[in-house]
Amino acid sequence: MASAFKGTAFTLGSFSKNNFLSSADLNTDQILSLFELAKQLKRGNRRIDLGNRVLGLIFKKASTRTRVSFQVAMARLGGQTVDLNPQVTQLGRGELIKDTARVLSRYCDVLAIRTFSQEELEEYAEWSTIPVINALTDLEHPCQALADFLTIQEKFGKLEGINLSYIGDGNNVANSLMICGALLGVNVKICSPNGFEADPKMVEKAKSLSEFGAKISISNDPSIAVKEAQVIYTDVWASMGQEEEKLKRKEIFEKYKVNQKLICLADEEVIILHCLPAHRGEEITEEAIESKNSNVFEQAENRLHVQQALLAAQLGGL
């Protein structure tokens, strides 16, 4: 076990003090080492004390899992979390990001930012002298993807060659699934209605990062997309900031509901994933999310473990 610890620390050592703005900021070996560290932490085989380091949370979007999992992860690492809600800080009154970032860099050791624009996140990273983590933007959700693929690895004992079919809006979750899946050798198929497909630039980016023959593809037919899938993944049809489109999207996406009929077309060992919160009866049925195939709550738990590993790596706690 000691050699495993040493190998993981060596691989992740180069990531210390680095930003994590996109799934592409990690290479294949680093992701797999993060998973190994996350599993060690999850089993209680490894304890890391960061010596009272401070994580700052800047969340412009509502959150349950991301907020709580980061707070608990930091506490388990012996650190503290400061909630920098824009509504009760000078950010809400128009203070410049470059000023905020430089000041917070002198108070905190790492920032996790959940916002709308990827450009805003990148501006924080430009002016910060501490690591910045993407806790969700409209472009990517890389921490979620780490938890997703750890869950798949735990279930099947491997990642290379696994077929993942994502059914729904070609959104930030879909983008991170493609990029992270490509690096890990997972075949990722994004199935969306016409006009709601994943960003072609993100598709091409994922294809350019493909390892171990991973195939990234786009589909519009759910019944075809799930054939031979070991993983069916879905997300809400209208993301935060798209509430006005909810009724329109509900009608367009009706054929993209994950239900038992669709599940029966996939591999007989298929697992169901959803990043939550779920609108039961819309993108996924009650029967599907509560079925024996569902790994949704294992997936949610793994947010804690991968983020604990990520923070430890970024803050040099290995």
C-alpha positions as CSV (number, residue, x, y, z in Angstrom):
1,M,0.0,0.0,0.0
2,A,2.9,2.4,0.7
3,S,4.2,2.0,-2.8
4,A,0.7,2.9,-4.1
5,F,0.7,6.1,-2.0
6,K,4.2,7.0,-3.3
7,G,3.2,6.4,-7.0
8,T,0.0,8.5,-6.6
9,A,1.9,11.3,-4.9
10,F,4.6,11.3,-7.6
11,T,2.0,11.5,-10.5
12,L,0.0,14.3,-8.8
13,G,3.0,16.2,-7.6
14,S,3.1,18.2,-10.8
15,F,-0.5,19.4,-10.3
16,S,0.3,21.1,-7.0
17,K,-0.8,24.8,-7.2
18,N,-2.3,24.3,-10.6
19,N,-5.8,25.6,-11.7
20,F,-8.6,23.2,-12.5
21,L,-10.7,25.1,-15.0
22,S,-11.5,22.3,-17.4
23,S,-11.4,18.5,-17.6
24,A,-8.6,19.0,-20.1
25,D,-6.3,20.5,-17.3
26,L,-5.6,17.0,-16.1
27,N,-3.9,14.3,-18.2
28,T,-4.9,10.6,-18.1
29,D,-2.3,9.5,-15.5
30,Q,-3.3,12.4,-13.2
31,I,-7.0,11.6,-13.4
32,L,-6.3,7.9,-12.6
33,S,-4.1,8.9,-9.7
34,L,-6.8,11.2,-8.4
35,F,-9.2,8.3,-8.5
36,E,-6.7,6.1,-6.6
37,L,-6.3,8.7,-4.0
38,A,-10.0,9.3,-3.8
39,K,-10.6,5.6,-3.2
40,Q,-7.9,5.5,-0.5
41,L,-9.6,8.5,1.3
42,K,-13.0,6.9,0.8
43,R,-12.0,3.6,2.4
44,G,-10.2,5.4,5.3
45,N,-6.8,4.0,4.2
46,R,-5.3,7.5,3.9
47,R,-5.4,10.5,6.0
48,I,-4.2,13.9,4.9
49,D,-3.9,17.0,7.1
50,L,-3.5,20.3,5.2
51,G,-2.8,22.2,8.3
52,N,-5.6,24.7,8.6
53,R,-5.6,25.8,4.9
54,V,-8.6,27.9,3.7
55,L,-10.9,27.3,0.8
56,G,-12.9,30.2,-0.5
57,L,-16.2,29.6,-2.2
58,I,-17.6,32.1,-4.7
59,F,-21.0,30.7,-5.8
60,K,-23.2,32.8,-8.1
61,K,-25.4,29.8,-8.8
62,A,-27.4,27.8,-6.3
63,S,-25.8,24.6,-5.1
64,T,-26.3,21.6,-2.7
65,R,-23.9,18.9,-3.7
66,T,-21.0,21.1,-4.9
67,R,-21.1,23.4,-1.9
68,V,-21.5,20.8,0.8
69,S,-19.1,18.3,-0.8
70,F,-16.4,21.0,-1.0
71,Q,-17.0,22.1,2.6
72,V,-16.9,18.6,4.0
73,A,-13.9,17.7,1.9
74,M,-11.9,20.6,3.2
75,A,-13.0,19.9,6.8
76,R,-11.8,16.3,6.4
77,L,-8.4,17.6,5.2
78,G,-8.1,19.7,8.4
79,G,-8.9,22.9,6.6
80,Q,-11.6,25.6,6.7
81,T,-14.1,27.0,4.2
82,V,-15.1,30.7,3.8
83,D,-18.4,31.3,2.0
84,L,-17.9,34.4,-0.2
85,N,-21.5,34.9,-1.3
86,P,-21.5,37.7,-3.9
87,Q,-24.7,39.1,-2.3
88,V,-22.9,39.8,1.0
89,T,-19.5,40.8,-0.3
90,Q,-18.3,43.7,-2.4
91,L,-18.5,41.5,-5.5
92,G,-22.3,42.2,-5.4
93,R,-21.6,45.9,-5.6
94,G,-19.4,45.7,-8.6
95,E,-15.8,45.3,-7.3
96,L,-13.5,44.3,-10.1
97,I,-12.6,40.6,-10.3
98,K,-8.9,41.5,-10.6
99,D,-9.1,43.4,-7.3
100,T,-11.1,40.7,-5.6
101,A,-8.8,37.9,-6.9
102,R,-5.6,39.5,-5.7
103,V,-7.0,40.3,-2.2
104,L,-8.5,36.8,-1.7
105,S,-5.2,35.3,-2.8
106,R,-3.7,36.8,0.4
107,Y,-6.4,35.4,2.6
108,C,-7.2,32.0,1.1
109,D,-5.2,29.1,-0.2
110,V,-7.6,27.9,-3.0
111,L,-10.8,29.2,-4.6
112,A,-13.7,27.2,-5.9
113,I,-15.9,29.3,-8.2
114,R,-19.4,28.5,-9.5
115,T,-20.6,31.0,-12.0
116,F,-22.2,31.4,-15.4
117,S,-19.3,32.5,-17.7
118,Q,-16.1,30.5,-18.3
119,E,-14.5,33.8,-19.1
120,E,-15.2,35.1,-15.6
121,L,-13.6,32.0,-14.1
122,E,-10.6,32.5,-16.3
123,E,-10.3,36.1,-15.2
124,Y,-10.1,35.0,-11.6
125,A,-7.4,32.5,-12.5
126,E,-5.5,35.2,-14.4
127,W,-5.3,37.5,-11.3
128,S,-5.1,34.9,-8.5
129,T,-1.9,33.6,-7.1
130,I,-3.6,30.6,-5.6
131,P,-5.3,27.6,-7.4
132,V,-8.8,28.2,-8.9
133,I,-11.3,25.4,-9.3
134,N,-14.2,25.3,-11.7
135,A,-17.1,24.4,-9.5
136,L,-19.4,24.8,-12.6
137,T,-19.8,27.2,-15.4
138,D,-22.1,27.2,-18.4
139,L,-19.3,25.6,-20.4
140,E,-18.0,22.9,-18.2
141,H,-18.6,21.0,-14.9
142,P,-15.2,19.2,-14.5
143,C,-15.6,18.2,-10.8
144,Q,-18.8,16.4,-11.7
145,A,-17.1,14.5,-14.5
146,L,-14.4,13.2,-12.1
147,A,-17.1,11.8,-9.7
148,D,-19.0,10.3,-12.7
149,F,-16.0,8.4,-14.0
150,L,-14.9,7.3,-10.6
151,T,-18.4,5.8,-10.1
152,I,-18.1,4.0,-13.4
153,Q,-14.7,2.7,-12.6
154,E,-15.9,1.4,-9.2
155,K,-18.8,-0.4,-10.8
156,F,-17.1,-2.0,-13.8
157,G,-13.5,-2.2,-12.5
158,K,-12.2,-0.4,-15.6
159,L,-12.9,2.6,-17.8
160,E,-11.2,1.8,-21.1
161,G,-13.8,0.6,-23.7
162,I,-16.9,1.4,-21.6
163,N,-19.8,2.8,-23.6
164,L,-21.5,5.9,-22.0
165,S,-24.6,7.4,-23.6
166,Y,-25.7,10.8,-22.4
167,I,-29.3,11.6,-23.2
168,G,-30.4,15.2,-23.0
169,D,-29.2,18.8,-23.5
170,G,-25.7,19.2,-24.9
171,N,-24.8,21.3,-21.9
172,N,-21.8,21.8,-19.6
173,V,-22.1,18.3,-18.1
174,A,-22.1,16.8,-21.6
175,N,-18.9,18.8,-22.5
176,S,-17.0,17.6,-19.5
177,L,-18.1,14.0,-20.0
178,M,-16.8,14.1,-23.5
179,I,-13.4,15.6,-22.6
180,C,-12.8,13.5,-19.5
181,G,-14.2,10.3,-21.2
182,A,-11.9,10.9,-24.2
183,L,-8.8,11.0,-21.8
184,L,-9.9,7.8,-20.0
185,G,-10.7,5.7,-23.1
186,V,-14.5,5.8,-22.6
187,N,-16.7,5.9,-25.7
188,V,-19.1,8.9,-25.1
189,K,-22.2,9.4,-27.2
190,I,-24.1,12.6,-26.7
191,C,-27.8,12.2,-27.8
192,S,-29.8,15.4,-28.0
193,P,-32.7,16.9,-30.0
194,N,-31.9,18.8,-33.1
195,G,-30.7,22.3,-32.2
196,F,-29.6,21.2,-28.7
197,E,-26.5,19.2,-29.5
198,A,-23.2,19.7,-27.8
199,D,-21.0,22.6,-28.9
200,P,-19.1,21.4,-32.1
201,K,-15.9,23.0,-30.7
202,M,-16.1,21.0,-27.6
203,V,-16.8,17.8,-29.6
204,E,-13.6,18.4,-31.7
205,K,-11.6,19.3,-28.5
206,A,-12.7,16.0,-27.0
207,K,-11.8,14.0,-30.1
208,S,-8.4,15.7,-30.2
209,L,-7.7,14.4,-26.7
210,S,-8.9,10.9,-27.3
211,E,-6.8,8.1,-25.6
212,F,-7.0,4.3,-26.0
213,G,-9.2,4.6,-29.1
214,A,-12.1,6.4,-27.3
215,K,-14.9,7.4,-29.7
216,I,-16.8,10.6,-29.2
217,S,-20.0,10.8,-31.2
218,I,-23.3,12.8,-31.5
219,S,-26.8,11.3,-32.0
220,N,-30.4,12.4,-32.2
221,D,-32.1,9.1,-31.6
222,P,-32.1,7.8,-28.0
223,S,-33.2,4.3,-28.9
224,I,-30.1,3.9,-31.1
225,A,-27.8,5.8,-28.8
226,V,-28.3,3.5,-25.8
227,K,-27.6,0.2,-27.7
228,E,-24.7,-1.6,-26.0
229,A,-24.4,1.2,-23.5
230,Q,-23.0,0.2,-20.1
231,V,-23.9,3.7,-18.7
232,I,-26.9,5.9,-19.4
233,Y,-26.5,9.4,-18.1
234,T,-29.0,12.2,-18.1
235,D,-29.4,15.8,-16.7
236,V,-32.2,18.3,-16.4
237,W,-33.6,19.7,-19.6
238,A,-33.3,23.3,-18.6
239,S,-30.2,24.3,-16.7
240,M,-29.8,27.2,-14.3
241,G,-30.3,30.4,-16.3
242,Q,-32.7,28.7,-18.8
243,E,-35.8,28.7,-16.6
244,E,-37.8,30.8,-19.1
245,E,-37.3,28.0,-21.7
246,K,-38.5,25.2,-19.4
247,L,-42.0,24.7,-21.0
248,K,-40.7,24.9,-24.5
249,R,-37.9,22.4,-23.7
250,K,-40.2,20.0,-21.9
251,E,-42.1,19.5,-25.1
252,I,-39.0,19.2,-27.3
253,F,-37.2,16.8,-25.0
254,E,-40.2,14.5,-24.2
255,K,-38.8,11.7,-26.3
256,Y,-35.5,11.9,-24.4
257,K,-36.9,10.8,-21.1
258,V,-34.8,8.0,-19.4
259,N,-37.4,5.3,-18.6
260,Q,-37.5,1.6,-18.3
261,K,-38.3,1.1,-22.0
262,L,-35.1,3.0,-22.9
263,I,-33.0,1.2,-20.3
264,C,-34.1,-2.2,-21.7
265,L,-32.4,-1.4,-25.0
266,A,-29.0,-1.0,-23.3
267,D,-26.5,-3.5,-22.0
268,E,-28.2,-5.8,-19.3
269,E,-25.6,-4.6,-16.7
270,V,-26.3,-0.9,-17.5
271,I,-26.1,1.7,-14.7
272,I,-28.0,4.9,-14.6
273,L,-26.3,8.2,-13.7
274,H,-27.7,11.7,-13.1
275,C,-25.8,14.7,-11.7
276,L,-28.8,15.9,-9.7
277,P,-31.0,17.7,-8.9
278,A,-33.5,15.5,-10.8
279,H,-36.9,16.5,-12.1
280,R,-38.5,13.1,-11.6
281,G,-41.1,12.5,-14.3
282,E,-39.3,14.8,-16.8
283,E,-35.8,13.7,-17.9
284,I,-35.9,10.6,-15.8
285,T,-38.8,8.5,-14.3
286,E,-39.2,7.7,-10.7
287,E,-38.9,4.0,-11.6
288,A,-35.6,4.5,-13.4
289,I,-33.9,6.6,-10.7
290,E,-35.0,4.2,-7.9
291,S,-34.2,1.1,-9.9
292,K,-31.5,-1.5,-9.2
293,N,-29.6,0.0,-12.2
294,S,-29.4,3.4,-10.6
295,N,-26.0,4.5,-9.1
296,V,-27.1,8.1,-8.8
297,F,-26.5,8.4,-5.0
298,E,-23.1,6.6,-5.2
299,Q,-22.2,9.1,-7.9
300,A,-23.3,12.0,-5.6
301,E,-21.2,10.7,-2.7
302,N,-18.2,10.5,-5.0
303,R,-18.2,14.3,-5.4
304,L,-16.9,14.4,-1.9
305,H,-14.1,11.9,-2.4
306,V,-12.7,13.2,-5.7
307,Q,-12.8,16.8,-4.5
308,Q,-11.0,15.9,-1.4
309,A,-8.3,14.2,-3.5
310,L,-8.2,17.3,-5.8
311,L,-7.8,19.7,-3.0
312,A,-5.0,17.6,-1.5
313,A,-3.2,17.5,-4.8
314,Q,-3.5,21.2,-5.5
315,L,-2.4,22.2,-2.0
316,G,0.6,19.9,-1.9
317,G,-0.8,17.6,0.9
318,L,0.5,14.4,-0.6
